[in-house]
């Protein structure tokens, strides 16, 4: 199975729009695919699937635990359930059902958590997911993704459709610039990592649509004579072993991880575990959400307030590069 984006190759693209297009393509190719919603078909762009395939769409209302339990039953019966709702509701409310009913028996269920991170903005802390990746990465056997842009999501959709087993894909809320190349073929999958900017003074890992903000910061610091090599990570679990080679080439220089997630249990922890396993000595500057909840506010203002964009991010990266 495969999917390609219908959006233009340039400009800002909404991940949820790419998702909506991709599931239509995948659903047409495989009649086993079912869509399970939690009364958010409009927000998650599954309304078209609902109208086109009404007998393959199920709205469970605000009952995420029941939705995941039903997904397990569908999977046992030979269907491929695509479960979607906001990341905060899915990962916090239905954690036990995901772990025991789906991951433990290794069922082929696809989870999509929308509005991950703090960029949901004004909706506030209760709907912002700053720990969703930590929850899902902590459950054995679940592959976890955080696409960098719309093109990257199209590659992820190709990949998760082909994987036989549970997967989790975190999607950001607002349209973001395309920073990765268009999909080359209907079988192209997500890369282990992608070089987004070149530089020799600092190695930065990032993930999700926050990558665009990190690229902005790297470009601004380049004008100040600070070169930053930014690597975009789409698949957080399992991380590609090739990433260790990148770190080896930066031996003795600073490493930072910038993520729109808690500094606990996200990309930084996964990278540390990978480097420990490879026997690579390292110190990682963790730039993410500290041990606290989010708050209400305009998305860009929140990202800057948490040091994930704009001048605060540039200052943090500059200080890290200078050691």
matplotlib code that plots the C-alpha trace (Angstrom):
import matplotlib.pyplot as plt

x = [0.0, 1.2, 0.1, 1.3, 0.5, -1.9, -0.5, 1.8, 5.5, 6.1, 4.5, 2.7, 0.9, -1.3, -0.4, -4.0, -4.9, -2.1, -3.5, -7.0, -5.8, -3.6, -6.2, -8.5, -5.8, -5.0, -8.7, -9.4, -6.6, -7.3, -10.9, -9.7, -8.9, -11.4, -11.5, -12.2, -13.0, -13.7, -16.2, -13.4, -13.8, -13.8, -10.7, -8.8, -9.9, -11.6, -15.0, -14.4, -13.5, -16.7, -18.8, -17.1, -17.0, -19.8, -19.7, -16.0, -16.2, -17.0, -17.6, -17.2, -17.8, -15.8, -15.0, -11.4, -10.9, -13.8, -12.5, -9.1, -10.8, -12.9, -9.8, -8.2, -11.3, -11.3, -7.6, -8.1, -10.9, -8.5, -9.3, -6.7, -8.0, -6.8, -7.5, -7.4, -8.1, -6.2, -2.9, -3.6, -6.9, -5.6, -2.4, -3.5, -7.0, -6.5, -3.0, -4.0, -6.1, -3.3, -0.7, -2.7, -5.3, -3.1, 0.6, 0.8, -0.8, 1.1, -2.0, -2.0, -3.5, -2.5, -2.7, -2.7, -2.4, -3.4, -2.3, 0.8, 3.0, 2.1, 1.2, -2.5, -2.1, -5.2, -6.8, -4.5, -2.6, -5.3, -5.4, -1.7, 0.3, 3.8, 4.2, 2.5, 5.7, 7.0, 3.9, 3.9, 7.6, 7.4, 5.0, 6.8, 6.6, 5.0, 6.9, 6.7, 6.8, 6.7, 6.7, 8.7, 6.3, 3.6, 6.0, 7.5, 4.0, 3.3, 6.4, 5.3, 1.8, 3.5, 5.6, 2.9, 0.5, 3.1, 4.1, 2.4, 2.1, 1.1, 2.3, 1.9, 2.1, 2.1, 0.8, 1.1, -1.9, -1.1, 0.2, 4.0, 6.5, 7.7, 11.4, 11.8, 11.8, 8.6, 7.9, 9.8, 7.7, 4.6, 6.9, 9.3, 9.5, 10.8, 14.5, 16.5, 17.4, 17.5, 20.1, 18.2, 21.1, 24.9, 27.4, 30.5, 30.1, 27.1, 25.0, 21.3, 18.7, 15.0, 11.7, 8.1, 7.2, 9.3, 12.1, 11.1, 11.8, 15.1, 16.1, 15.2, 17.4, 20.3, 20.1, 20.1, 23.1, 25.0, 24.9, 26.7, 29.4, 28.0, 27.5, 24.8, 24.2, 20.5, 19.3, 15.5, 14.3, 11.0, 11.0, 11.8, 11.3, 13.2, 15.9, 18.2, 21.6, 23.1, 22.5, 25.4, 27.8, 26.7, 27.5, 31.0, 31.8, 31.2, 33.4, 34.4, 31.8, 28.4, 25.2, 21.7, 18.2, 15.3, 11.8, 8.3, 7.9, 8.9, 12.6, 11.7, 10.9, 11.2, 13.9, 16.7, 16.2, 15.9, 19.1, 20.9, 19.9, 21.2, 24.5, 24.9, 24.3, 26.9, 29.5, 29.7, 30.5, 28.2, 26.6, 23.3, 21.8, 18.1, 15.9, 12.3, 9.4, 10.7, 9.0, 5.7, 2.5, 1.9, -0.3, -2.8, -1.5, -0.9, 1.1, 4.2, 4.3, 4.2, 7.0, 9.2, 8.1, 9.3, 12.6, 11.7, 11.7, 12.8, 15.4, 15.3, 16.1, 18.9, 20.4, 20.3, 21.9, 24.5, 25.5, 25.6, 27.8, 30.3, 30.3]
y = [0.0, 3.5, 7.1, 10.4, 14.0, 16.0, 19.4, 21.7, 20.9, 24.4, 26.6, 25.7, 22.4, 21.0, 17.5, 16.7, 17.5, 15.2, 12.6, 13.0, 12.6, 9.6, 7.6, 8.0, 6.6, 3.8, 3.0, 2.7, 0.2, -2.0, -2.7, -4.0, -0.5, 0.9, 4.5, 4.8, 8.3, 9.9, 12.5, 14.6, 13.6, 17.3, 18.2, 15.1, 15.3, 11.9, 13.3, 12.5, 8.9, 8.8, 10.0, 7.8, 4.6, 4.9, 1.2, 1.4, 4.4, 4.2, 7.2, 6.2, 9.6, 10.7, 7.1, 6.6, 3.5, 1.7, 2.8, 1.2, -1.9, -2.2, -1.6, -4.6, -6.7, -5.5, -6.3, -9.8, -10.2, -9.4, -5.7, -2.8, -0.2, 3.4, 5.0, 8.8, 11.5, 14.2, 12.9, 14.0, 12.1, 9.0, 8.4, 9.5, 8.1, 4.9, 4.0, 0.7, -0.5, 0.4, -1.5, -4.6, -5.0, -4.0, -3.9, -7.1, -9.3, -7.3, -6.4, -4.4, -1.2, 2.3, 5.1, 8.8, 11.4, 14.9, 18.3, 16.9, 19.3, 22.8, 24.4, 23.7, 27.1, 28.6, 25.3, 25.0, 22.5, 19.8, 19.4, 19.8, 16.6, 17.1, 13.5, 11.4, 10.1, 9.2, 7.1, 5.4, 4.8, 3.2, 0.6, -2.4, -3.1, 0.2, 2.0, 5.8, 8.6, 12.4, 13.6, 16.8, 18.1, 17.1, 15.3, 13.4, 12.4, 10.9, 8.7, 7.7, 6.8, 4.5, 2.9, 2.4, 0.9, -1.8, -2.5, -5.4, -4.3, -1.4, 2.1, 5.6, 8.8, 12.2, 15.0, 18.8, 21.1, 24.0, 24.1, 24.2, 24.8, 21.9, 21.3, 17.8, 16.8, 15.6, 11.9, 10.2, 7.1, 5.4, 3.0, 5.5, 5.3, 7.6, 8.1, 7.1, 10.8, 13.7, 16.5, 19.8, 22.3, 21.9, 23.2, 22.1, 23.9, 22.1, 19.0, 19.4, 16.7, 17.7, 16.1, 17.0, 20.3, 22.1, 21.3, 24.4, 26.6, 24.9, 25.5, 29.2, 29.4, 27.7, 30.0, 33.0, 31.8, 31.0, 34.7, 35.1, 32.6, 29.6, 26.6, 24.1, 20.6, 20.0, 16.4, 15.7, 12.5, 11.1, 7.7, 8.0, 4.3, 2.4, 5.0, 4.2, 2.9, 5.1, 8.0, 6.9, 7.4, 11.0, 11.6, 9.9, 12.5, 15.2, 13.8, 16.4, 18.9, 19.9, 18.0, 19.4, 17.9, 20.3, 18.8, 20.0, 17.4, 16.9, 16.6, 13.3, 10.3, 11.9, 12.1, 13.1, 10.0, 7.8, 9.2, 8.8, 5.1, 4.6, 6.2, 4.4, 1.1, 2.0, 2.9, 6.5, 9.1, 12.1, 15.0, 16.2, 19.7, 19.0, 21.8, 20.9, 21.3, 21.1, 19.1, 21.1, 21.3, 23.6, 26.7, 28.7, 31.2, 31.9, 29.0, 30.9, 32.9, 29.6, 28.1, 31.1, 31.2, 27.6, 28.4, 26.3, 29.1, 32.6, 34.5, 32.2, 29.2, 31.0, 32.1, 28.5, 27.0, 29.7, 29.1, 25.3, 25.7, 27.8, 25.2]
z = [0.0, -0.5, -0.4, -1.9, -0.8, -3.0, -1.7, -3.6, -3.1, -1.7, 0.9, 4.1, 4.3, 7.0, 8.2, 8.9, 5.3, 4.1, 6.4, 5.1, 1.5, 2.4, 4.1, 1.1, -1.1, 1.2, 1.9, -1.8, -2.2, 0.9, 1.9, 5.3, 6.4, 9.0, 10.4, 14.1, 15.3, 18.7, 17.4, 15.8, 12.1, 11.1, 13.0, 12.0, 8.3, 8.2, 7.2, 3.5, 4.4, 6.5, 3.6, 1.0, 3.1, 5.7, 6.4, 7.3, 9.5, 13.3, 15.6, 19.2, 20.6, 23.6, 24.6, 23.7, 25.8, 24.1, 20.7, 21.3, 22.7, 19.5, 17.4, 19.0, 18.1, 14.5, 14.2, 15.5, 12.9, 10.1, 9.6, 9.8, 12.2, 11.9, 15.3, 15.4, 17.9, 19.8, 21.1, 24.7, 24.7, 23.0, 24.9, 28.4, 28.5, 26.6, 27.7, 29.4, 26.4, 24.0, 26.1, 27.1, 24.3, 21.3, 22.0, 24.2, 21.5, 18.8, 16.8, 13.6, 14.8, 13.6, 16.1, 15.1, 17.7, 16.5, 17.8, 19.6, 21.5, 22.7, 19.4, 20.0, 21.8, 23.2, 24.1, 27.0, 29.0, 29.3, 25.5, 24.8, 24.6, 26.0, 27.1, 24.4, 22.9, 26.3, 26.9, 23.6, 23.4, 26.8, 25.6, 24.1, 20.4, 19.2, 16.4, 16.9, 14.4, 14.4, 10.8, 9.9, 7.3, 4.8, 2.5, 5.4, 6.6, 3.1, 3.5, 7.0, 5.7, 3.2, 5.9, 8.6, 6.0, 5.3, 8.8, 10.4, 14.0, 16.2, 15.2, 16.6, 14.5, 16.2, 14.1, 14.7, 14.5, 12.2, 8.6, 8.4, 5.6, 3.5, 4.4, 3.0, -0.7, -2.4, -2.3, -5.0, -5.3, -3.9, -2.0, -0.5, 3.3, 6.0, 6.2, 9.4, 9.5, 7.2, 7.0, 7.1, 7.4, 7.2, 9.7, 11.8, 15.1, 16.6, 15.9, 16.5, 16.4, 16.1, 15.1, 14.1, 12.5, 15.0, 12.6, 10.6, 13.6, 14.2, 10.6, 11.0, 14.0, 12.3, 9.3, 11.5, 13.5, 10.2, 9.6, 12.9, 11.9, 13.8, 11.6, 12.7, 11.2, 11.8, 11.6, 11.3, 12.9, 11.8, 13.3, 17.0, 17.8, 16.7, 16.0, 13.1, 14.1, 11.3, 13.7, 15.9, 12.9, 12.7, 16.3, 15.9, 13.2, 15.8, 18.5, 21.0, 19.8, 21.3, 20.7, 21.3, 20.9, 20.3, 20.7, 21.3, 24.0, 27.6, 28.1, 29.7, 27.5, 24.1, 21.4, 23.8, 25.9, 22.8, 21.4, 24.7, 24.9, 21.3, 22.0, 25.3, 23.4, 20.8, 23.5, 22.4, 25.1, 24.9, 26.6, 25.2, 25.7, 26.1, 24.7, 25.2, 27.6, 31.2, 33.9, 33.8, 31.8, 28.9, 29.1, 27.0, 24.5, 20.8, 19.3, 18.2, 21.5, 23.4, 21.4, 22.2, 25.8, 26.1, 24.3, 21.2, 18.6, 17.8, 19.8, 22.9, 20.8, 19.0, 22.3, 23.6, 20.5, 20.4, 24.0, 23.4, 20.3, 22.3, 25.0]

ax = plt.figure().add_subplot(projection="3d")
ax.plot(x, y, z, "-o")
ax.set_aspect("equal")
plt.show()
